[in-house]
Amino acid sequence: MNRAPASSMVVSAATGAATRKARKMASTLSVWKFETADGADEAEKILLDLQKQNLVTVVDAAVVSWDPDAKKPKTRQLNSTTGAGALGGSFWGLLFGLIFFVPLLGAAIGAAAGALAGSLVDVGIDDSFIKGVREKVTPGTSALFVMTTGVVVDRVADAFSDVKAHLIETNLSRDEEAKLREVFGE
């Protein structure tokens, strides 16, 4: 199993984020795959505890869990992040639909969804991202989709030091985040 460095659990190493300077950065959208159907739930608990300690700001998040015998995954948005700045259900619904359900619905529905999906390319969520998540999040696994900012890297890294996860990530610039919010009217 691939294990991402704990220091990149919420912030990409590519951002060059320093511990306190990260608080001034734009949001980062990260997708973390776990080898068990409940792994994302456990990571969510850790992340929300870190938020209570003001070590990270969870702007929005959602969990996908896929039981080994299920034909499709279960998805849910974290209720505790529905305040200011949250992207909302329309974003997560479109994203999860494109990743997990459009391949099952057929070409006609896929074409209609494809028109909406074009807006996501402008914010770094392209076919490669969708395909990568679709291939990696499979029955028996789970994923945590999280948009964060204000990460205190060393403390978050310590909290996730024993967590085994595979990172699939899209970093959002301020402009990309604004476009994403504009697309979904939020």
C-alpha positions as CSV (number, residue, x, y, z in Angstrom):
1,M,0.0,0.0,0.0
2,N,1.2,3.5,-0.8
3,R,1.7,5.7,2.3
4,A,1.8,9.4,1.8
5,P,4.1,11.3,4.1
6,A,2.1,12.5,7.2
7,S,3.3,16.1,6.6
8,S,1.3,16.2,3.4
9,M,-1.8,14.7,4.9
10,V,-3.6,18.1,4.4
11,V,-1.2,20.4,2.7
12,S,0.7,19.5,-0.4
13,A,4.5,19.5,-0.1
14,A,4.4,21.3,-3.4
15,T,3.0,24.4,-1.8
16,G,6.1,24.9,0.2
17,A,3.9,25.8,3.1
18,A,5.7,26.7,6.3
19,T,4.0,26.0,9.6
20,R,2.4,29.3,10.4
21,K,2.6,30.8,6.9
22,A,0.1,28.2,5.7
23,R,-2.7,30.1,7.5
24,K,-2.5,32.8,4.7
25,M,-2.7,30.4,1.8
26,A,-5.7,29.6,-0.4
27,S,-7.7,26.4,0.2
28,T,-6.3,23.0,-0.8
29,L,-8.6,20.3,-2.0
30,S,-7.1,16.9,-1.1
31,V,-8.5,13.4,-1.7
32,W,-7.2,10.6,0.6
33,K,-7.8,6.9,-0.1
34,F,-7.9,4.4,2.7
35,E,-7.7,0.6,2.3
36,T,-10.7,0.0,4.5
37,A,-14.3,1.1,4.2
38,D,-14.1,2.9,7.5
39,G,-10.6,4.4,7.2
40,A,-11.9,7.8,6.0
41,D,-14.3,8.0,9.0
42,E,-11.3,7.6,11.3
43,A,-9.3,10.2,9.5
44,E,-12.3,12.6,9.6
45,K,-12.4,12.3,13.4
46,I,-8.7,13.2,13.7
47,L,-9.1,16.1,11.3
48,L,-12.1,17.6,13.1
49,D,-10.3,17.2,16.5
50,L,-7.4,19.2,15.0
51,Q,-9.8,21.8,13.8
52,K,-11.1,22.2,17.4
53,Q,-7.5,22.8,18.4
54,N,-7.2,25.5,15.7
55,L,-4.4,23.5,13.9
56,V,-6.3,23.3,10.6
57,T,-9.5,24.9,9.1
58,V,-11.7,22.4,7.4
59,V,-13.5,24.6,4.8
60,D,-15.6,21.6,3.5
61,A,-15.3,17.9,3.4
62,A,-17.1,14.7,2.4
63,V,-16.6,11.0,2.9
64,V,-17.0,8.1,0.5
65,S,-17.2,4.6,2.0
66,W,-17.6,1.6,-0.2
67,D,-18.5,-1.7,1.5
68,P,-16.8,-4.7,-0.1
69,D,-20.0,-6.2,-1.4
70,A,-21.8,-3.0,-2.5
71,K,-22.3,-2.1,-6.1
72,K,-21.8,1.6,-5.4
73,P,-20.3,3.7,-2.6
74,K,-22.1,5.7,0.1
75,T,-21.3,9.4,0.2
76,R,-21.9,12.1,2.8
77,Q,-20.9,15.6,3.3
78,L,-19.6,16.5,6.8
79,N,-22.4,18.4,8.5
80,S,-20.0,20.4,10.7
81,T,-18.6,22.3,7.8
82,T,-21.8,23.7,6.3
83,G,-21.1,27.2,7.6
84,A,-19.4,30.1,5.7
85,G,-17.1,28.9,3.0
86,A,-18.6,25.4,2.5
87,L,-19.1,24.4,-1.1
88,G,-22.3,22.6,-0.4
89,G,-24.1,19.5,-1.7
90,S,-24.3,20.6,-5.3
91,F,-20.5,20.5,-5.7
92,W,-20.1,17.2,-3.9
93,G,-23.1,15.7,-5.8
94,L,-21.6,16.6,-9.2
95,L,-18.1,15.5,-8.3
96,F,-19.2,12.2,-6.9
97,G,-21.7,11.7,-9.7
98,L,-18.9,12.1,-12.3
99,I,-16.5,9.9,-10.4
100,F,-18.7,7.0,-9.3
101,F,-22.1,7.1,-11.0
102,V,-21.9,8.5,-14.5
103,P,-20.0,5.4,-15.8
104,L,-23.0,3.4,-14.7
105,L,-25.7,5.7,-16.1
106,G,-24.9,5.6,-19.8
107,A,-23.8,7.9,-22.6
108,A,-26.9,10.2,-22.7
109,I,-26.7,11.2,-19.1
110,G,-22.9,11.2,-19.3
111,A,-23.0,13.8,-22.0
112,A,-25.3,16.1,-20.0
113,A,-23.1,15.8,-17.0
114,G,-20.0,16.3,-19.2
115,A,-21.2,19.8,-20.0
116,L,-21.4,20.7,-16.3
117,A,-18.0,19.0,-15.7
118,G,-16.3,21.3,-18.1
119,S,-16.5,24.0,-15.4
120,L,-14.5,21.8,-13.1
121,V,-11.5,21.7,-15.5
122,D,-11.0,25.5,-14.9
123,V,-10.4,24.7,-11.2
124,G,-8.0,21.8,-11.6
125,I,-10.5,18.9,-11.4
126,D,-10.0,17.4,-14.8
127,D,-10.5,14.0,-16.5
128,S,-7.2,12.7,-15.1
129,F,-8.3,13.6,-11.5
130,I,-11.7,11.9,-12.0
131,K,-10.2,8.8,-13.6
132,G,-7.5,8.6,-10.9
133,V,-10.0,8.7,-8.1
134,R,-12.4,6.3,-9.9
135,E,-9.6,3.7,-10.3
136,K,-8.3,4.0,-6.8
137,V,-11.5,4.2,-4.7
138,T,-13.0,0.8,-5.2
139,P,-15.2,-1.7,-3.2
140,G,-13.7,-2.3,0.3
141,T,-12.0,1.2,0.4
142,S,-13.0,4.7,1.5
143,A,-11.9,8.2,0.7
144,L,-11.9,11.6,2.5
145,F,-12.4,14.6,0.2
146,V,-11.3,17.7,2.2
147,M,-10.8,21.4,1.5
148,T,-8.5,22.9,4.1
149,T,-6.6,26.1,4.9
150,G,-4.6,27.3,7.8
151,V,-2.7,24.2,8.5
152,V,-0.1,24.0,11.2
153,V,1.9,21.4,9.3
154,D,4.1,19.8,12.1
155,R,1.2,19.3,14.5
156,V,-1.1,17.9,11.8
157,A,1.7,15.6,10.6
158,D,2.1,14.3,14.2
159,A,-1.6,13.6,14.5
160,F,-1.6,11.6,11.3
161,S,1.7,9.8,11.8
162,D,0.1,6.4,12.1
163,V,-2.5,6.9,9.4
164,K,-2.0,4.9,6.2
165,A,-3.5,6.6,3.2
166,H,-2.8,7.3,-0.5
167,L,-3.0,10.9,-1.7
168,I,-4.8,12.0,-4.8
169,E,-4.7,15.8,-4.7
170,T,-5.7,19.0,-6.5
171,N,-4.4,22.2,-5.1
172,L,-6.6,25.2,-5.6
173,S,-5.3,28.7,-6.1
174,R,-7.4,31.6,-4.9
175,D,-8.7,32.2,-8.4
176,E,-9.5,28.5,-8.9
177,E,-11.4,28.5,-5.6
178,A,-13.4,31.6,-6.6
179,K,-14.2,30.0,-10.0
180,L,-15.4,26.8,-8.2
181,R,-17.7,28.8,-5.9
182,E,-19.0,30.8,-8.9
183,V,-19.8,27.6,-10.8
184,F,-21.9,26.3,-7.9
185,G,-23.4,29.6,-6.9
186,E,-22.1,29.4,-3.4
